[in-house]
Amino acid sequence: MKMKMWDVTIRIKKNDELDGKRLHVLVMDLLINAGVAGATIWTGVDGFGKRGKSTLHLEGVAVNMPLIIEVIDEQAKLEPLLPELKRIIGDNGIVSIQEVYVV
C-alpha cells in the first residue's frame, strides 16, 4: 500500500545563521519538537545560487558548503511548520515541496 506524503527540501549553506545560531540546527530542532518522523541533512561539495558560490575544499578546510535538509512526512504535520521554516530560512535559502508516494 502506498501513502501520499510531502517531501520538503530546504537548501541553505552550512554557515548560515539566525540570531547567532546555525540555520540547520534551528530547522532540526523545529522538526524534532514538532514530532516529524525524520529528517536528513545532506552535505554538498559544490553549488551556487543567488548569494553566490558555495564550495567544500577537500584540503582539510571546510568552506561554507551547501546543505540540503530533506523531510518526508504527512502534509498535515508539515504544512503548519511552513511559516516558521520560512521565518528561519528567510532569504538565506529555498524551501521546496513535492508530493511523493511512500510504500
ZISUL-V745554 format. One record per residue. N is the residue number from 1. PSI is psi as a letter, one per 20 degrees, with the letter a starting at -180 (NA if undefined). Layout:
BEGIN
n & psi
N & PSI
N & PSI
END
This chain:
BEGIN
n & psi
1 & p
2 & q
3 & p
4 & p
5 & r
6 & q
7 & o
8 & p
9 & p
10 & p
11 & p
12 & a
13 & q
14 & h
15 & j
16 & p
17 & q
18 & p
19 & k
20 & j
21 & q
22 & p
23 & g
24 & h
25 & g
26 & g
27 & g
28 & g
29 & g
30 & g
31 & g
32 & g
33 & h
34 & i
35 & k
36 & q
37 & h
38 & r
39 & q
40 & p
41 & p
42 & p
43 & p
44 & r
45 & i
46 & q
47 & r
48 & q
49 & a
50 & i
51 & j
52 & a
53 & q
54 & p
55 & q
56 & p
57 & p
58 & j
59 & j
60 & i
61 & p
62 & o
63 & r
64 & m
65 & q
66 & q
67 & q
68 & p
69 & p
70 & p
71 & p
72 & p
73 & a
74 & q
75 & g
76 & h
77 & h
78 & h
79 & g
80 & i
81 & i
82 & g
83 & g
84 & h
85 & g
86 & h
87 & g
88 & g
89 & g
90 & c
91 & j
92 & i
93 & b
94 & q
95 & p
96 & q
97 & p
98 & q
99 & p
100 & r
101 & p
102 & p
103 & NA
END
